Amino acid sequence: RKAASRDDFRYSGPMRRSGLTWDRATLDRYLTDPQAAVPGTRMPYSGMPNAEDRKALIDYLEKGLK
C-alpha cells in the first residue's frame, strides 16, 4: 500500500509527501536508513544495517499480511 495511507495515524509531512509505496525493495531501503529514504521523517530509528536481519524482518511482516 501507499506510505502514510492510514487515517488512524499521524504521519510526518515528509512521510505524507514521500510518494512511497511499500514493497520489499522500498521497505529494505527504508529500514536500512529511514532518514535517507525519507529526509525529515520523525521516526527516531537509526536503521538496520545488517541485510540478513532486514530480510528476516521483511519476511516476517510479509507473512503477517497473508
N, C-alpha and C positions, 0 to 999 in steps of 0.2 A: 504494500500500500504506500501511498504518498506520505512523506515525513510531515509531521505536525498536523495530521488529519483528524485526530480525535477531538471531539468537542469538550470532553471532560478533563482536559489537561491544559495548563497554562504554559505554552511554549515560548521560548525566547523569539524576539523578532528575527534574528538571523536564521533560526531553525525554520520559522514560518516562511521565510523568503528563500530558503535553500534550494527549493525545487527538486530535492532528492526524492527518489522512490527507493524504498528499502528492498534490496535483493542481496544475495550473498556477497557480491563484489562491493557494493556500497556499504554494507554493514561491516565488512572486513576493513575497508578504508577508514570508516568512522571509528571503529574500535581500536585501530592502530594509533590514531591521533585525532581525537574529536575536534580540537581547536584548528587543526589544519584542514579537516574536512568541512567544518562549518565555523569559520572565524567569528568569534564573538559569542558563540554558544555559551550559555551559562552553566552547562553541565560540568561540575568540578570533578573531572576524571582525567587522569594523565595518560591514559591509553594502555593497551595491552600489546607489548612489543613481540611476544612470542607467537609465531604464526600457528603452531600446533594448538596452543591454548585458544586462540581466536577461532580456529576451525572447530574445535570441540564445543565451544560456546555457541557458535552459529548452528552446528548440527543439533545441539540440544534445543535451541529456540525453534528451529525448523520442525523438529519432531512435535513440539507442543502446538504447532499450528495445524497439524494434520488431524 
